[in-house]
Amino acid sequence: WLASHRASHWVAPRFRVETQNRRSGEVLQGRSLSGTSSATPFWDAGITGSGQIVGVGDTGVDRRNCYLNGADKFVNYRVLSRTDDIDNHGHGTHVCGSLVGNSRSGLDTNQDNGVAKDAKIAFTDLMGPDKRLVLIGMNDFYSSSYQLGAFVHSDSWGQSQLTYTVFCQEVDSFVNRYPYFLPLFAVGNSGEACGTDGCGPTYSYKSPASAKNVLSVGAAQSSNSPSPETIGTVWNVDIEGIDASHWKHSRIRATGNTFSSISQGIGRSFVEHAQPDDACNGFLTIVGSMTGRIALIKHGVCEFDVKAKRAQDAGFSAVIIYNDVIGQYHFMGGETSLGVNIPVVFIALKDAMMLLALIGSRPDTQLAISGPVSTPQERWGNLESFSSGGPTIDGRIVPSVVAPGSYITSAALITDEQFNLGETCGTTLMSGTSMAAPLAAGAVVLLRQYFTSGFYPSGQKKSYNQVTPSAALLRAVIINGAQAMEGLSSDGYPLEPPPSMRQGWGRINLAASVRLTSNAGSPSGFIAKDYLYQPFTATGQTRGLCLEVTGSTEELRATVAWNDPASSQGTSGSIVNDLDLRLSFNFTQLWPLAGLDDRVNNEEKVVWSSPVPGRYYLQISANRIIYQQTYAIAVTGQVIMVSEGITEAACFVIPPTPPTPPPP
């Protein structure tokens, strides 16, 4: 019945012709991670999707294609409303090939295998007799696959609705009833769309990618994508000062301008927040010399060049202007005749709020402007501008993560002539978040096998360590290891550092997510905790992990995720229960900074670069509990768990060394 709704449509692929892409599986497994000993460390360890079943709903599948014609590749093929099961579109065939395709033949075709090449599919054919999408309720849709053993479900379709739809509600309800089941959705291809509020990616996501208990997937470029456009200079805003090493992960990007006579950065400098914050009426109070300082100014209503000239006249040596709304960056225009001759750059609102909170809590913090930024050599460090963005109308992060989604080579429809000639390994290229979602789902399937095969906690396969991960734990681990994209959007605009409305928590990287002893680039320590049977039952409850960090070369990362109860249909979909994540060192809270508590997302993450070795306390607290709430935690770094369930005071009180026994 969904097909009858005017707001319903496919998150359609974009077709392009270019050289083949065969590296997406490598990118997701950690090919780009420093120190990684292989392009495919998970396949090399025998983690190929074996023993796993994944659900898919799409246009159909051409099971004559050699990537999908294995006798046991499909555990079920359900047709909803038509008399045949032929894929006349090609979308479903391509999606399934990216996810589980396995040619089982020569090297040339093996290189186009899917990410979870040895997994099986429980498939639902969604095409109706009129070639329009047909859907039943999500409970029936998912139950068919779940009963066959599918605990991951990949879907590359969506509905143009920003509110919390019935599909969002049904998805969230199903995951709450079946907490080991994780759905993934393509976030949409409307990142370049124009509406009444202008053009750009803000609020362009599709439903049910906006459900709370899913991984929504955006599209990064692939190795065959063209370079991003060049529309202006992009700069770095670097955090300097005593704690600078701990913020190396921040990667704050800034755009330049056309009115200043100087085009260069500035070294470390102290920062003054303008008063009034938009400086449209000048500066109310200037105490002391501003020479050598950077002015931080809100966008506001007056012109960029006017703000910059007023700051220059007040003695400032550089200006950082920050946006006053969530949205696109600005390459600032203005009049050169005003005589601005200091560096002037523009940053996103989210980054400005973090900097203001940091400066407020640590007044000795300094900033620097460096660059210009060049695009990364590897294209997957960039985002496709067609990839839809968030946030949701209640402020949640969408997409969750990104995966390669442009110029993706995968299984194609086979013609009768090709089939009769035995030419069944055809491939084609498609682009879209529809292509990114199955690649991401393949990575999740590999991660699930990592746990069910007994690789946790040692990083080696041990049958006695086999465990079944919850959906919340899979989300926590994927988000915890996601890497910040270093490049640009393909339209030339910079990307906010994670978490952001464009790249979510970053690009999936399995090698950064878990410990794998056969891979030198994986984390030294990995802690995964599933609290399915130890839920929070009341507001104000806390649980803590006492951690020992043994080195500073790896980032300390921690993520909490939970399957939130479904919200009411037609609302904003805001979270029902609210958990908080806090990291402290020697009784000093490191994260969150004052005023930056997350009240909207059902996953929270902290990254602390170059941690000082010693004891750290990770606390999860129940800020609001309406219904009892289970959750999961993932931690990586040079870290071991000393104890759990103890207080912060007990964690930081290190027992004295026992006395040396007397000689015999």
TAZI-V64876 format. One record per residue. N is the residue number from 1. RES is the residue in three letters. SS is DSSP state (H for helix, E for strand, - for the rest). PHI is phi in radians with two decimals (none if undefined). OMEGA is omega as a letter, one per 30 degrees, with the letter a starting at -180 (* if undefined). Layout:
N/RES/SS/PHI/OMEGA + N/RES/SS/PHI/OMEGA
This chain:
1/TRP/-/none/a + 2/LEU/H/-1.06/a + 3/ALA/H/-1.07/a + 4/SER/H/-1.35/a + 5/HIS/-/-1.45/a + 6/ARG/-/-1.11/a + 7/ALA/-/-1.41/a + 8/SER/E/-1.70/l + 9/HIS/E/-2.86/l + 10/TRP/-/-1.31/l + 11/VAL/-/-1.38/a + 12/ALA/-/-1.33/l + 13/PRO/-/-1.33/l + 14/ARG/E/-1.85/a + 15/PHE/-/-1.71/l + 16/ARG/-/-2.45/l + 17/VAL/-/-2.00/a + 18/GLU/-/-2.89/l + 19/THR/-/-1.04/a + 20/GLN/-/-1.23/l + 21/ASN/-/-1.91/a + 22/ARG/-/-2.30/a + 23/ARG/-/-2.05/a + 24/SER/H/-1.05/l + 25/GLY/H/-1.08/l + 26/GLU/H/-1.20/a + 27/VAL/H/-1.05/a + 28/LEU/H/-1.22/l + 29/GLN/H/-1.39/l + 30/GLY/-/2.09/a + 31/ARG/-/-0.97/a + 32/SER/-/-1.56/a + 33/LEU/-/-1.37/l + 34/SER/-/-1.01/l + 35/GLY/-/1.58/a + 36/THR/-/-1.11/a + 37/SER/-/-1.50/a + 38/SER/-/-2.69/l + 39/ALA/-/-1.26/a + 40/THR/-/-2.31/a + 41/PRO/H/-1.11/a + 42/PHE/H/-1.34/l + 43/TRP/H/-1.04/a + 44/ASP/H/-1.07/l + 45/ALA/-/-1.50/l + 46/GLY/-/1.53/l + 47/ILE/-/-1.67/a + 48/THR/-/-2.17/a + 49/GLY/-/1.74/a + 50/SER/-/-1.04/l + 51/GLY/-/1.43/a + 52/GLN/-/-1.89/l + 53/ILE/E/-2.14/a + 54/VAL/E/-2.19/l + 55/GLY/E/-1.56/l + 56/VAL/E/-2.50/l + 57/GLY/E/-2.16/a + 58/ASP/E/-2.83/a + 59/THR/-/-1.34/a + 60/GLY/-/2.15/a + 61/VAL/-/-2.44/l + 62/ASP/-/-1.46/a + 63/ARG/-/-1.43/l + 64/ARG/-/-1.47/a + 65/ASN/-/-1.13/a + 66/CYS/-/-1.11/l + 67/TYR/-/-1.30/a + 68/LEU/-/-2.28/a + 69/ASN/-/-1.76/l + 70/GLY/-/-1.04/a + 71/ALA/-/-1.02/a + 72/ASP/-/-2.06/a + 73/LYS/-/-1.17/a + 74/PHE/E/-1.94/l + 75/VAL/E/-1.43/l + 76/ASN/E/-2.87/l + 77/TYR/E/-2.36/a + 78/ARG/E/-1.75/l + 79/VAL/E/-1.85/a + 80/LEU/-/-1.43/a + 81/SER/-/-2.56/l + 82/ARG/-/-2.14/a + 83/THR/-/-1.57/l + 84/ASP/-/-2.13/l + 85/ASP/-/-2.18/a + 86/ILE/-/-1.61/l + 87/ASP/-/-1.50/l + 88/ASN/-/-1.57/a + 89/HIS/-/-1.81/a + 90/GLY/-/1.69/a + 91/HIS/H/-1.11/a + 92/GLY/H/-1.13/l + 93/THR/H/-1.10/l + 94/HIS/H/-1.11/a + 95/VAL/H/-1.03/a + 96/CYS/H/-1.17/l + 97/GLY/H/-1.11/l + 98/SER/H/-1.13/a + 99/LEU/H/-1.40/a + 100/VAL/H/-2.33/a + 101/GLY/-/-0.98/l + 102/ASN/-/-2.63/a + 103/SER/-/-1.32/a + 104/ARG/-/0.93/a + 105/SER/-/-2.30/a + 106/GLY/-/-1.28/a + 107/LEU/H/-1.03/a + 108/ASP/H/-1.04/a + 109/THR/H/-1.42/l + 110/ASN/H/-1.05/a + 111/GLN/-/-1.21/l + 112/ASP/-/-1.85/l + 113/ASN/-/-1.15/l + 114/GLY/-/-1.32/a + 115/VAL/-/-1.16/l + 116/ALA/-/-1.81/a + 117/LYS/-/-1.13/a + 118/ASP/-/-1.80/l + 119/ALA/-/-1.41/l + 120/LYS/E/-2.01/a + 121/ILE/E/-2.07/l + 122/ALA/E/-1.82/a + 123/PHE/E/-1.89/l + 124/THR/E/-2.09/l + 125/ASP/E/-1.44/a + 126/LEU/-/-1.66/a + 127/MET/E/-1.42/l + 128/GLY/-/-1.57/a + 129/PRO/-/-1.11/l + 130/ASP/-/-1.68/l + 131/LYS/-/1.09/l + 132/ARG/-/-2.07/a + 133/LEU/E/-1.15/l + 134/VAL/-/-2.14/l + 135/LEU/-/-2.36/l + 136/ILE/-/-1.64/l + 137/GLY/-/-1.08/a + 138/MET/H/-1.14/l + 139/ASN/H/-1.11/l + 140/ASP/H/-1.15/a + 141/PHE/H/-1.00/a + 142/TYR/H/-1.34/a + 143/SER/H/-1.02/a + 144/SER/H/-1.00/l + 145/SER/H/-1.30/a + 146/TYR/H/-1.08/l + 147/GLN/-/-1.16/l + 148/LEU/-/-1.61/l + 149/GLY/-/1.77/l + 150/ALA/E/-1.51/l + 151/PHE/E/-1.94/l + 152/VAL/E/-2.22/a + 153/HIS/E/-2.32/a + 154/SER/E/-2.00/a + 155/ASP/E/-2.37/a + 156/SER/-/-2.06/l + 157/TRP/-/-2.53/a + 158/GLY/E/-2.92/a + 159/GLN/E/-2.26/a + 160/SER/-/-1.39/l + 161/GLN/-/-2.41/l + 162/LEU/-/-1.59/l + 163/THR/-/-1.35/l + 164/TYR/-/-1.41/a + 165/THR/-/-1.40/l + 166/VAL/H/-1.06/l + 167/PHE/H/-1.19/l + 168/CYS/H/-1.03/a + 169/GLN/H/-1.08/a + 170/GLU/H/-1.18/l + 171/VAL/H/-1.08/a + 172/ASP/H/-1.10/l + 173/SER/H/-1.14/a + 174/PHE/H/-1.10/a + 175/VAL/H/-1.14/l + 176/ASN/H/-1.19/l + 177/ARG/H/-1.30/a + 178/TYR/-/-2.18/a + 179/PRO/-/-1.22/l + 180/TYR/-/-1.68/a + 181/PHE/-/-1.83/a + 182/LEU/E/-2.11/l + 183/PRO/E/-1.54/l + 184/LEU/E/-2.18/l + 185/PHE/E/-2.33/l + 186/ALA/E/-1.17/a + 187/VAL/-/-1.39/l + 188/GLY/-/2.11/a + 189/ASN/-/-2.06/a + 190/SER/-/-1.88/a + 191/GLY/-/-1.14/l + 192/GLU/-/-1.88/a + 193/ALA/-/-1.25/l + 194/CYS/E/-2.04/l + 195/GLY/E/-2.39/a + 196/THR/-/-1.17/a + 197/ASP/-/-1.70/l + 198/GLY/E/1.84/a + 199/CYS/E/-1.87/l + 200/GLY/-/2.37/a + 201/PRO/-/-1.44/a + 202/THR/-/-1.04/l + 203/TYR/-/0.95/a + 204/SER/-/-1.93/a + 205/TYR/-/-1.19/l + 206/LYS/-/-1.92/l + 207/SER/E/-1.70/g + 208/PRO/-/-1.68/l + 209/ALA/-/-1.09/l + 210/SER/-/-1.58/l + 211/ALA/-/-1.10/a + 212/LYS/-/-1.46/a + 213/ASN/-/-1.82/a + 214/VAL/E/-2.18/l + 215/LEU/E/-1.80/l + 216/SER/E/-1.60/a + 217/VAL/E/-2.16/l + 218/GLY/E/-1.72/a + 219/ALA/E/-1.95/l + 220/ALA/E/-1.51/l + 221/GLN/-/-1.27/l + 222/SER/-/-2.04/a + 223/SER/-/-1.15/a + 224/ASN/-/-1.77/a + 225/SER/-/-1.27/l + 226/PRO/-/-1.24/l + 227/SER/-/-1.11/l + 228/PRO/-/-1.04/l + 229/GLU/-/-1.10/l + 230/THR/-/-1.96/a + 231/ILE/-/-2.12/l + 232/GLY/-/2.99/a + 233/THR/-/-1.43/l + 234/VAL/E/-2.01/a + 235/TRP/E/-2.13/l + 236/ASN/E/-1.74/l + 237/VAL/E/-1.93/a + 238/ASP/E/-1.73/l + 239/ILE/E/-1.48/a + 240/GLU/E/-2.14/a + 241/GLY/-/1.96/a + 242/ILE/-/-1.06/a + 243/ASP/-/-1.67/a + 244/ALA/H/-0.98/a + 245/SER/H/-1.10/a + 246/HIS/H/-1.41/a + 247/TRP/H/-2.02/a + 248/LYS/-/-1.09/a + 249/HIS/-/-1.38/a + 250/SER/-/-1.15/l + 251/ARG/-/0.82/l + 252/ILE/E/-1.38/a + 253/ARG/E/-1.80/a + 254/ALA/E/-2.49/l + 255/THR/E/-1.75/a + 256/GLY/-/-1.68/a + 257/ASN/E/-2.54/a + 258/THR/-/-1.99/a + 259/PHE/-/-1.94/a + 260/SER/-/-1.47/a + 261/SER/-/-1.37/a + 262/ILE/-/-2.02/l + 263/SER/-/-2.23/l + 264/GLN/-/-2.74/l + 265/GLY/-/-1.52/l + 266/ILE/E/-2.58/l + 267/GLY/E/-1.25/a + 268/ARG/E/-0.98/a + 269/SER/E/-2.56/l + 270/PHE/-/-1.30/a + 271/VAL/E/-2.12/l + 272/GLU/E/-2.15/l + 273/HIS/E/-1.41/a + 274/ALA/-/-1.06/l + 275/GLN/-/-2.28/f + 276/PRO/-/-1.11/a + 277/ASP/-/-1.16/l + 278/ASP/-/-1.68/l + 279/ALA/-/0.96/a + 280/CYS/-/-1.28/l + 281/ASN/-/-2.05/a + 282/GLY/-/1.42/a + 283/PHE/-/-1.90/a + 284/LEU/-/-1.16/a + 285/THR/-/-2.35/l + 286/ILE/-/-2.14/a + 287/VAL/-/-1.88/l + 288/GLY/-/1.40/a + 289/SER/-/-1.36/l + 290/MET/-/-1.67/l + 291/THR/-/-1.04/a + 292/GLY/-/1.48/a + 293/ARG/-/-1.85/l + 294/ILE/E/-1.85/l + 295/ALA/E/-1.58/l + 296/LEU/E/-1.83/a + 297/ILE/E/-2.21/l + 298/LYS/E/-1.32/a + 299/HIS/-/-0.95/l + 300/GLY/-/1.17/a + 301/VAL/-/-1.80/a + 302/CYS/-/-1.50/a + 303/GLU/-/-1.25/a + 304/PHE/H/-1.03/a + 305/ASP/H/-1.17/l + 306/VAL/H/-1.17/l + 307/LYS/H/-1.02/a + 308/ALA/H/-1.08/a + 309/LYS/H/-1.16/l + 310/ARG/H/-1.14/l + 311/ALA/H/-1.16/l + 312/GLN/H/-1.09/l + 313/ASP/H/-1.14/l + 314/ALA/-/-1.41/l + 315/GLY/-/1.82/a + 316/PHE/-/-1.17/a + 317/SER/-/-1.71/l + 318/ALA/E/-2.85/a + 319/VAL/E/-2.32/l + 320/ILE/E/-2.03/l + 321/ILE/E/-1.72/a + 322/TYR/E/-2.04/a + 323/ASN/-/-1.16/l + 324/ASP/-/-1.82/l + 325/VAL/-/-2.43/l + 326/ILE/-/-1.29/a + 327/GLY/-/2.93/a + 328/GLN/-/-1.23/l + 329/TYR/-/-1.21/l + 330/HIS/-/-2.10/l + 331/PHE/-/-1.50/a + 332/MET/E/-1.30/l + 333/GLY/-/-1.78/l + 334/GLY/-/2.95/a + 335/GLU/-/-1.68/l + 336/THR/H/-1.23/a + 337/SER/H/-1.19/l + 338/LEU/H/-1.25/l + 339/GLY/-/1.42/l + 340/VAL/-/-1.27/a + 341/ASN/-/-2.36/l + 342/ILE/-/-2.19/l + 343/PRO/E/-1.10/l + 344/VAL/E/-2.39/l + 345/VAL/E/-2.33/a + 346/PHE/E/-2.23/l + 347/ILE/E/-2.20/a + 348/ALA/-/-1.35/a + 349/LEU/H/-1.05/a + 350/LYS/H/-1.03/a + 351/ASP/H/-1.18/l + 352/ALA/H/-1.14/l + 353/MET/H/-1.11/l + 354/MET/H/-1.16/a + 355/LEU/H/-1.13/l + 356/LEU/H/-1.13/l + 357/ALA/H/-1.16/l + 358/LEU/H/-1.16/a + 359/ILE/H/-1.15/l + 360/GLY/H/-1.15/a + 361/SER/H/-1.57/a + 362/ARG/-/-2.32/a + 363/PRO/-/-1.06/l + 364/ASP/-/-1.43/l + 365/THR/-/-1.15/l + 366/GLN/E/-2.15/l + 367/LEU/E/-2.19/l + 368/ALA/E/-2.42/l + 369/ILE/E/-2.00/a + 370/SER/E/-2.28/l + 371/GLY/E/2.36/g + 372/PRO/-/-1.19/l + 373/VAL/-/-1.50/l + 374/SER/-/-1.78/l + 375/THR/-/-1.22/a + 376/PRO/-/-1.15/a + 377/GLN/-/-1.09/l + 378/GLU/-/-1.54/a + 379/ARG/H/-1.11/a + 380/TRP/H/-1.23/l + 381/GLY/H/-1.42/l + 382/ASN/-/-1.93/l + 383/LEU/E/-1.87/l + 384/GLU/-/-1.31/a + 385/SER/-/-1.19/l + 386/PHE/-/-1.26/a + 387/SER/-/-1.14/a + 388/SER/-/-1.13/a + 389/GLY/-/-2.33/l + 390/GLY/-/-1.91/f + 391/PRO/-/-1.34/l + 392/THR/-/-1.18/a + 393/ILE/-/-1.18/l + 394/ASP/-/-1.71/l + 395/GLY/-/1.74/a + 396/ARG/-/-1.28/a + 397/ILE/-/-1.32/l + 398/VAL/-/-2.51/g + 399/PRO/-/-1.32/l + 400/SER/-/-1.29/a + 401/VAL/E/-2.58/l + 402/VAL/E/-2.24/l + 403/ALA/E/-2.54/l + 404/PRO/E/-0.94/a + 405/GLY/-/-2.54/l + 406/SER/-/-2.22/a + 407/TYR/-/0.98/a + 408/ILE/E/-1.62/l + 409/THR/E/-1.59/l + 410/SER/E/-2.72/a + 411/ALA/E/-1.01/a + 412/ALA/-/-2.05/l + 413/LEU/-/-1.13/l + 414/ILE/-/-1.86/l + 415/THR/-/-1.35/l + 416/ASP/H/-1.03/l + 417/GLU/H/-1.10/l + 418/GLN/H/-1.08/a + 419/PHE/H/-1.11/a + 420/ASN/H/-1.14/l + 421/LEU/-/-1.53/a + 422/GLY/-/1.37/a + 423/GLU/-/-1.67/a + 424/THR/-/-1.92/a + 425/CYS/-/-1.81/a + 426/GLY/-/-1.18/l + 427/THR/E/-2.30/l + 428/THR/E/-2.57/l + 429/LEU/E/-1.86/l + 430/MET/E/-2.42/l + 431/SER/E/-2.30/l + 432/GLY/-/2.60/l + 433/THR/H/-1.17/l + 434/SER/H/-1.05/l + 435/MET/H/-1.48/a + 436/ALA/H/-1.25/a + 437/ALA/H/-1.06/l + 438/PRO/H/-1.17/l + 439/LEU/H/-1.14/l + 440/ALA/H/-1.12/l + 441/ALA/H/-1.09/l + 442/GLY/H/-1.06/l + 443/ALA/H/-1.12/l + 444/VAL/H/-1.14/l + 445/VAL/H/-1.08/l + 446/LEU/H/-1.09/l + 447/LEU/H/-1.10/l + 448/ARG/H/-1.09/l + 449/GLN/H/-1.11/l + 450/TYR/H/-0.93/a + 451/PHE/H/-1.33/a + 452/THR/H/-1.22/l + 453/SER/-/-1.56/l + 454/GLY/-/1.60/l + 455/PHE/-/-1.38/l + 456/TYR/-/-1.68/g + 457/PRO/-/-1.74/a + 458/SER/-/-1.32/a + 459/GLY/-/1.52/l + 460/GLN/-/-2.18/a + 461/LYS/-/-1.25/l + 462/LYS/-/-2.32/a + 463/SER/H/-1.07/a + 464/TYR/H/-1.34/l + 465/ASN/H/-1.79/a + 466/GLN/-/-1.08/a + 467/VAL/-/-2.55/l + 468/THR/-/-1.74/a + 469/PRO/-/-1.40/l + 470/SER/-/-1.31/l + 471/ALA/H/-1.08/l + 472/ALA/H/-1.11/l + 473/LEU/H/-1.20/l + 474/LEU/H/-1.04/l + 475/ARG/H/-1.08/a + 476/ALA/H/-1.07/a + 477/VAL/H/-1.20/l + 478/ILE/H/-1.08/a + 479/ILE/H/-1.16/a + 480/ASN/H/-1.09/a + 481/GLY/H/-1.59/a + 482/ALA/-/-1.06/a + 483/GLN/E/-1.82/l + 484/ALA/-/-1.11/l + 485/MET/-/-1.34/a + 486/GLU/-/-1.63/a + 487/GLY/-/-1.79/a + 488/LEU/E/-2.19/l + 489/SER/E/-1.28/a + 490/SER/-/-1.10/l + 491/ASP/-/-1.50/l + 492/GLY/-/1.73/l + 493/TYR/-/-1.47/l + 494/PRO/E/-1.26/l + 495/LEU/-/-1.97/l + 496/GLU/-/-1.07/l + 497/PRO/-/-1.18/l + 498/PRO/-/-1.08/f + 499/PRO/-/-1.42/a + 500/SER/E/-2.43/a + 501/MET/-/-1.36/a + 502/ARG/-/-1.88/a + 503/GLN/-/-1.80/a + 504/GLY/E/1.05/l + 505/TRP/-/-1.53/l + 506/GLY/-/2.12/a + 507/ARG/E/-1.52/a + 508/ILE/-/-1.03/l + 509/ASN/-/-2.56/a + 510/LEU/H/-1.10/a + 511/ALA/H/-1.13/l + 512/ALA/H/-1.56/a + 513/SER/-/-1.67/a + 514/VAL/-/-2.42/l + 515/ARG/-/-1.48/l + 516/LEU/-/-2.41/a + 517/THR/-/-1.09/l + 518/SER/-/-1.34/a + 519/ASN/-/-2.09/a + 520/ALA/-/-1.13/a + 521/GLY/-/-1.54/a + 522/SER/-/-1.40/a + 523/PRO/-/-1.05/l + 524/SER/-/-1.19/a + 525/GLY/E/-2.23/a + 526/PHE/E/-2.56/l + 527/ILE/E/-2.11/l + 528/ALA/E/-2.25/a + 529/LYS/E/-2.22/l + 530/ASP/E/-1.91/a + 531/TYR/E/-1.88/l + 532/LEU/E/-1.27/a + 533/TYR/E/-1.99/l + 534/GLN/E/-2.33/a + 535/PRO/E/-1.30/l + 536/PHE/E/-1.31/a + 537/THR/-/-2.08/a + 538/ALA/-/-2.64/l + 539/THR/-/-1.03/l + 540/GLY/-/1.70/l + 541/GLN/-/-1.23/l + 542/THR/E/-2.38/l + 543/ARG/E/-2.53/a + 544/GLY/E/-2.22/l + 545/LEU/E/-1.98/l + 546/CYS/E/-1.60/a + 547/LEU/E/-2.02/l + 548/GLU/E/-2.02/l + 549/VAL/E/-1.64/a + 550/THR/-/-1.81/a + 551/GLY/-/-2.82/a + 552/SER/-/-1.99/a + 553/THR/-/-1.41/l + 554/GLU/-/-1.93/l + 555/GLU/-/-1.12/l + 556/LEU/E/-1.57/a + 557/ARG/E/-2.16/l + 558/ALA/E/-2.55/a + 559/THR/E/-2.44/l + 560/VAL/E/-2.03/l + 561/ALA/E/-2.43/l + 562/TRP/-/-2.55/l + 563/ASN/-/-1.48/a + 564/ASP/-/-1.39/l + 565/PRO/-/-0.99/l + 566/ALA/-/-1.10/l + 567/SER/-/-1.62/l + 568/SER/-/-1.34/l + 569/GLN/-/-1.06/l + 570/GLY/-/1.49/l + 571/THR/-/-1.56/l + 572/SER/-/-1.35/a + 573/GLY/-/1.40/a + 574/SER/-/-1.12/a + 575/ILE/-/-1.15/l + 576/VAL/-/-1.52/l + 577/ASN/-/-1.76/a + 578/ASP/E/-2.21/l + 579/LEU/E/-1.86/l + 580/ASP/E/-2.14/l + 581/LEU/E/-2.01/a + 582/ARG/E/-2.34/l + 583/LEU/E/-2.07/l + 584/SER/E/-2.36/l + 585/PHE/E/-2.40/l + 586/ASN/-/0.94/l + 587/PHE/-/1.20/l + 588/THR/E/-1.85/a + 589/GLN/E/-1.29/l + 590/LEU/E/-1.62/a + 591/TRP/E/-2.65/g + 592/PRO/-/-1.38/l + 593/LEU/-/-1.19/a + 594/ALA/-/-0.97/l + 595/GLY/-/1.52/a + 596/LEU/-/-1.92/l + 597/ASP/-/-1.06/a + 598/ASP/-/-1.50/a + 599/ARG/-/-1.98/a + 600/VAL/-/-2.21/a + 601/ASN/-/-1.79/l + 602/ASN/-/-1.79/l + 603/GLU/E/-2.65/l + 604/GLU/E/-2.36/a + 605/LYS/E/-2.45/l + 606/VAL/E/-2.23/l + 607/VAL/E/-2.18/l + 608/TRP/E/-2.24/a + 609/SER/-/-1.31/l + 610/SER/-/0.77/a + 611/PRO/-/-1.15/l + 612/VAL/-/-1.21/l + 613/PRO/-/-0.98/a + 614/GLY/E/2.54/a + 615/ARG/E/-1.47/l + 616/TYR/E/-2.23/a + 617/TYR/E/-2.11/l + 618/LEU/E/-1.89/a + 619/GLN/E/-2.00/l + 620/ILE/E/-1.95/a + 621/SER/E/-2.23/a + 622/ALA/E/-1.65/l + 623/ASN/E/-1.28/l + 624/ARG/E/-2.65/l + 625/ILE/-/-2.19/l + 626/ILE/-/-1.68/l + 627/TYR/-/-2.15/a + 628/GLN/-/-0.98/a + 629/GLN/E/-2.30/l + 630/THR/E/-1.51/a + 631/TYR/E/-2.88/l + 632/ALA/E/-2.49/a + 633/ILE/E/-2.29/l + 634/ALA/E/-2.23/l + 635/VAL/E/-2.37/l + 636/THR/E/-2.37/l + 637/GLY/E/2.43/l + 638/GLN/-/-1.47/a + 639/VAL/E/-2.48/l + 640/ILE/E/-2.29/l + 641/MET/E/-1.59/l + 642/VAL/E/-1.39/a + 643/SER/E/-2.90/l + 644/GLU/E/-2.27/l + 645/GLY/-/1.38/l + 646/ILE/-/-1.86/a + 647/THR/-/-1.40/l + 648/GLU/H/-1.09/l + 649/ALA/H/-1.08/l + 650/ALA/H/-1.19/l + 651/CYS/H/-1.17/a + 652/PHE/H/-1.52/l + 653/VAL/-/-1.60/a + 654/ILE/-/-1.47/a + 655/PRO/-/-1.01/l + 656/PRO/-/-1.16/l + 657/THR/-/-1.17/a + 658/PRO/-/-1.07/a + 659/PRO/-/-1.15/l + 660/THR/-/-1.21/a + 661/PRO/-/-1.11/l + 662/PRO/-/-1.14/l + 663/PRO/-/-1.14/l + 664/PRO/-/-1.14/*
